[in-house]
């Protein structure tokens, strides 16, 4: 199939894009919206291209955070193009998204806005307690990534509102992290995934389960126990109970896959290598 007819607008600035977005759909890398248009799952009357807006392509220092423009691509993060984003965790996640051709075009903001439960950024950024900057013609607001996704392909975005930036906490050498996903083959969406981030310097202690029916699930009690008692708290029973609590309606096979992903994620987190290679 091919897309239904629509008006195409290329915005030169964020204010122009926000003015044009009423009743329209934004598009940047087109790795999610493009297929939806072609399958006619989305039939907007107007599409607003935001891919060349300088503010959405910039990465800057924002105090305790790094402000990442929503149109920054996965490949740019993977390649360490922006010095402020050169951290093993962020680059590891980016390098594992789909295929290089998709990473060349796909954007961090587009992935978050699409809100696929199996996607990488909603999970990986939830583990860091990152924030999102949401903009519309009436102003800007911030929300936690962990609160942004309401369900599969459903978010907090209002009509005419877009993700303008991702606010990633500054990551240092004291961060211990893990990120693991189970896929049938490289490049496919995950069937089970997990992310963990612990930093005694900042007090960060998060373990998050992904590839669920809806948004990622934060395993708060497990994270607290690990932060207090160390890796020894991540027993087989503790992991199984945490997964069961997060997935009460799942079958045994699904829980088993997520438990395996969680176990391997935490093995990365507390492994001997500080860079946690996959």
SEVEX-131302 format. One record per residue (C-alpha): z negated, y, x; residue number from 0. Coordinates in nm, 4 decimals. Layout:
         up      north       east   num
          Z          Y          X   NUM
...
This chain:
         up      north       east   num
     0.0000     0.0000     0.0000     0
     0.0276     0.3641     0.0944     1
    -0.1959     0.6556     0.0144     2
    -0.1562     0.8467    -0.3085     3
    -0.0204     1.1991    -0.2637     4
    -0.2706     1.4538    -0.1334     5
    -0.2756     1.8012     0.0172     6
    -0.3483     1.8121     0.3916     7
    -0.5415     2.1014     0.5444     8
    -0.6256     2.1331     0.9155     9
    -0.9348     2.3489     0.9529    10
    -0.9647     2.5742     1.2578    11
    -1.3379     2.6424     1.2213    12
    -1.6443     2.4961     1.0526    13
    -1.6744     2.7819     0.7981    14
    -1.3090     2.7314     0.7022    15
    -1.3622     2.3574     0.6634    16
    -1.6684     2.4071     0.4439    17
    -1.4756     2.6496     0.2232    18
    -1.1930     2.3967     0.1823    19
    -1.4161     2.0947     0.1214    20
    -1.5030     2.1570    -0.2423    21
    -1.3486     1.8619    -0.4230    22
    -1.1890     1.7404    -0.0990    23
    -1.2552     1.4743     0.1651    24
    -1.3064     1.5486     0.5361    25
    -1.1177     1.3427     0.7923    26
    -1.1398     1.3306     1.1700    27
    -1.0662     1.0075     1.3587    28
    -0.9380     0.8454     1.0376    29
    -1.0655     0.5006     1.1344    30
    -1.2550     0.4644     0.8051    31
    -1.0919     0.7119     0.5697    32
    -0.7387     0.6160     0.6755    33
    -0.7624     0.2556     0.5517    34
    -0.9411     0.3691     0.2365    35
    -0.6564     0.6102     0.1626    36
    -0.3920     0.3467     0.2281    37
    -0.5679     0.0949     0.0034    38
    -0.6162     0.3696    -0.2570    39
    -0.9897     0.3108    -0.2580    40
    -1.0099     0.6860    -0.2045    41
    -0.7718     0.9231    -0.3841    42
    -0.8706     1.2785    -0.2946    43
    -0.6465     1.5615    -0.4049    44
    -0.7006     1.7308    -0.0688    45
    -0.7938     1.6078     0.2797    46
    -0.9475     1.8485     0.5317    47
    -0.8889     1.7588     0.8972    48
    -1.1930     1.8638     1.1050    49
    -1.0972     1.6830     1.4257    50
    -1.0068     1.9959     1.6253    51
    -1.2991     2.2189     1.5338    52
    -1.4593     2.3239     1.8623    53
    -1.8159     2.3202     1.7274    54
    -1.7740     1.9611     1.6077    55
    -1.6350     1.8545     1.9469    56
    -1.9134     2.0049     2.1600    57
    -2.2240     1.8500     2.3157    58
    -2.5093     2.0864     2.4045    59
    -2.8763     2.1059     2.4976    60
    -3.1011     2.1669     2.1949    61
    -3.4499     2.1577     2.3398    62
    -3.5979     1.8128     2.2837    63
    -3.2609     1.6933     2.1522    64
    -2.9005     1.6697     2.2594    65
    -2.6763     1.8174     1.9904    66
    -2.3679     1.5986     1.9556    67
    -2.0827     1.7388     1.7495    68
    -1.9841     1.5034     1.4712    69
    -1.6222     1.4775     1.5925    70
    -1.7155     1.3456     1.9386    71
    -1.5491     1.0060     1.9762    72
    -1.7067     0.6725     2.0618    73
    -1.4857     0.6480     2.3710    74
    -1.6038     0.9841     2.5023    75
    -1.9634     0.8632     2.4754    76
    -1.8777     0.5246     2.6264    77
    -1.7040     0.6890     2.9237    78
    -1.9880     0.9340     2.9894    79
    -1.7617     1.2332     2.9410    80
    -2.0606     1.4444     2.8412    81
    -2.3343     1.4525     3.1062    82
    -2.6116     1.4950     2.8494    83
    -2.5176     1.1627     2.6873    84
    -2.5043     0.9546     3.0053    85
    -2.7737     0.7020     2.9247    86
    -2.7350     0.3205     2.9317    87
    -2.8519     0.2765     2.5717    88
    -2.6110     0.5261     2.4181    89
    -2.3172     0.4134     2.6321    90
    -2.3925     0.0464     2.5676    91
    -2.3834     0.0980     2.1912    92
    -2.0635     0.3037     2.2046    93
    -1.8847     0.0489     2.4239    94
    -1.9478    -0.2306     2.1737    95
    -1.7939    -0.0584     1.8698    96
    -1.4829    -0.2418     1.7492    97
    -1.1895    -0.2137     1.9946    98
    -1.0946     0.0515     2.2491    99
    -0.8088     0.1799     2.0324   100
    -1.0565     0.2453     1.7527   101
    -1.3132     0.3974     1.9889   102
    -1.0471     0.6387     2.1144   103
    -1.0161     0.7907     1.7669   104
    -1.3317     0.7017     1.5761   105
    -1.6133     0.9580     1.5720   106
    -1.9898     0.9355     1.5665   107
    -2.0163     1.1546     1.2566   108
    -1.7437     0.9658     1.0745   109
    -1.9172     0.6341     1.1325   110
    -2.2464     0.7676     0.9990   111
    -2.0850     0.9309     0.6954   112
    -1.8955     0.6116     0.6083   113
    -2.2314     0.4284     0.6005   114
    -2.1113     0.0722     0.6468   115
    -2.4290    -0.1433     0.6634   116
    -2.2858    -0.3374     0.9602   117
    -2.1941    -0.0272     1.1638   118
    -2.3573     0.0433     1.4989   119
    -2.4591     0.4102     1.4914   120
    -2.6794     0.4023     1.1776   121
    -2.8858     0.1257     1.3395   122
    -2.8838     0.2504     1.6984   123
    -2.9742     0.6082     1.6087   124
    -3.2422     0.5020     1.3595   125
    -3.4163     0.3236     1.6475   126
    -3.4280     0.6553     1.8368   127
    -3.5504     0.8498     1.5314   128
    -3.2471     1.0779     1.5664   129
    -3.1662     1.3566     1.3194   130
    -2.8502     1.4703     1.1464   131
    -2.7375     1.8270     1.0914   132
    -2.5700     1.8537     0.7491   133
    -2.3649     2.1630     0.6703   134
    -2.2173     2.3101     0.3544   135
    -2.1072     2.6573     0.2556   136
    -2.4611     2.7434     0.1418   137
    -2.6305     2.6574     0.4719   138
    -2.7506     2.3795     0.6999   139
    -3.0256     2.1217     0.6714   140
    -3.1599     1.8394     0.8877   141
    -3.2456     1.4829     0.7869   142
    -3.3555     1.1764     0.9797   143
    -3.0858     0.9163     1.0377   144
    -3.3282     0.6585     0.8978   145
    -3.3354     0.8469     0.5645   146
    -2.9670     0.9410     0.5426   147
    -2.8173     0.6144     0.4206   148
    -2.9198     0.5293     0.0637   149
    -2.7192     0.2092     0.0263   150
    -2.3921     0.0500     0.1281   151
    -2.1386     0.3345     0.1684   152
    -2.3841     0.5728    -0.0019   153
    -2.5569     0.8655     0.1683   154
    -2.7495     1.1864     0.1060   155
    -2.4363     1.3992     0.1473   156
    -2.3742     1.6407    -0.1369   157
    -2.0289     1.7401    -0.2572   158
    -1.8741     1.9779    -0.0044   159
    -2.1274     1.8821     0.2654   160
    -2.0476     1.7183     0.5980   161
    -2.2291     1.5920     0.9038   162
    -2.1792     1.8708     1.1557   163
    -2.3893     1.7264     1.4399   164
    -2.6154     1.4428     1.5482   165
    -2.9413     1.5430     1.7175   166
    -3.0228     1.2689     1.9672   167
    -3.3661     1.2796     2.1342   168
    -3.3377     1.3270     2.5086   169
    -3.3621     0.9856     2.6726   170
    -3.5177     0.9269     3.0112   171
    -3.5845     0.6419     3.2534   172
    -3.9081     0.5452     3.0766   173
    -3.7234     0.4317     2.7648   174
    -3.7232     0.0544     2.7161   175
    -3.4494    -0.0475     2.4780   176
    -3.2621    -0.3393     2.3319   177
    -2.9528    -0.3646     2.1145   178
    -2.8046    -0.6932     2.0002   179
    -2.5590    -0.7971     1.7323   180
    -2.4120    -1.1294     1.6224   181
    -2.0357    -1.1213     1.5622   182
    -1.7846    -1.4027     1.5174   183
    -1.5775    -1.2425     1.7914   184
    -1.5770    -0.9240     1.9960   185
    -1.4733    -0.6197     1.7954   186
    -1.5767    -0.7442     1.4519   187
    -1.8540    -0.6002     1.2403   188
    -2.1918    -0.7633     1.2934   189
    -2.3328    -1.0343     1.0696   190
    -2.6798    -0.9586     1.2048   191
    -2.8068    -0.6876     1.4378   192
    -3.1248    -0.5349     1.5762   193
    -3.2273    -0.2371     1.7876   194
    -3.5537    -0.1532     1.9618   195
    -3.6766     0.1539     2.1487   196
    -4.0149     0.2037     2.3168   197
    -4.1194     0.4971     2.5306   198
    -4.4838     0.5375     2.6278   199
    -4.4142     0.8920     2.7500   200
    -4.3026     1.0177     2.4085   201
    -4.4836     0.7684     2.1849   202
    -4.1574     0.6290     2.0460   203
    -4.2025     0.2759     1.9134   204
    -3.9341     0.1526     1.6760   205
    -3.7750    -0.1812     1.5904   206
    -3.4937    -0.1760     1.3354   207
    -3.2905    -0.4484     1.1683   208
    -2.9256    -0.3890     1.0768   209
    -2.6265    -0.5525     0.9081   210
    -2.8202    -0.5857     0.5823   211
    -2.7025    -0.5295     0.2243   212
    -2.8050    -0.1651     0.2511   213
    -2.9479     0.0701     0.5135   214
    -3.1176    -0.0534     0.8314   215
    -3.4765    -0.1688     0.7842   216
    -3.7495    -0.0353     1.0101   217
    -3.9958    -0.3060     1.1169   218
    -4.2875    -0.0672     1.1556   219
    -4.5746    -0.3156     1.1759   220
    -4.3972    -0.5257     1.4383   221
    -4.3230    -0.2120     1.6413   222
    -4.6883    -0.1027     1.6213   223
    -4.8114    -0.4416     1.7376   224
    -4.5705    -0.4462     2.0307   225
    -4.6631    -0.0906     2.1299   226
    -5.0336    -0.1806     2.1257   227
    -5.0254    -0.5315     2.2734   228
    -4.7007    -0.5487     2.4658   229
    -4.4179    -0.8005     2.4502   230
    -4.6648    -1.0809     2.3814   231
    -4.6959    -0.9534     2.0243   232
    -4.3358    -1.0547     1.9558   233
    -4.4188    -1.4164     1.8779   234
    -4.1875    -1.6481     1.6911   235
    -4.4059    -1.6254     1.3809   236
    -4.4288    -1.2453     1.4022   237
    -4.0505    -1.2093     1.4219   238
    -3.9918    -1.4520     1.1360   239
    -4.2456    -1.2704     0.9177   240
    -4.0975    -0.9296     0.9969   241
    -3.7488    -1.0486     0.9041   242
    -3.8737    -1.2138     0.5859   243
    -4.0458    -0.8925     0.4789   244
    -3.7293    -0.6895     0.5429   245
    -3.5019    -0.9442     0.3712   246
    -3.7032    -1.0915     0.0819   247
    -3.3955    -1.1986    -0.1153   248
    -3.1895    -1.3377     0.1733   249
    -3.1163    -1.7062     0.2239   250
    -3.2476    -1.9076     0.5181   251
    -2.9223    -1.8859     0.7153   252
    -2.9061    -1.5068     0.6916   253
    -3.2707    -1.4747     0.7922   254
    -3.2162    -1.7136     1.0806   255
    -2.9268    -1.5041     1.2148   256
    -3.1261    -1.1826     1.1912   257
    -3.4278    -1.3450     1.3548   258
    -3.2058    -1.4595     1.6427   259
    -3.0581    -1.1099     1.6795   260
    -3.4094    -0.9598     1.6778   261
    -3.5388    -1.2084     1.9347   262
    -3.2476    -1.1385     2.1711   263
    -3.2816    -0.7644     2.1205   264
    -3.6480    -0.7745     2.2226   265
    -3.5648    -1.0009     2.5176   266
    -3.3326    -0.7233     2.6371   267
    -3.6021    -0.4637     2.5769   268
    -3.8599    -0.6359     2.7933   269
    -3.6245    -0.8045     3.0406   270
    -3.6399    -0.7576     3.4151   271
    -3.3468    -0.5136     3.4264   272
    -3.4238    -0.1519     3.3387   273
    -3.0654    -0.1101     3.2203   274
    -3.0718    -0.4123     2.9868   275
    -2.7163    -0.5387     3.0424   276
    -2.5661    -0.7345     2.7536   277
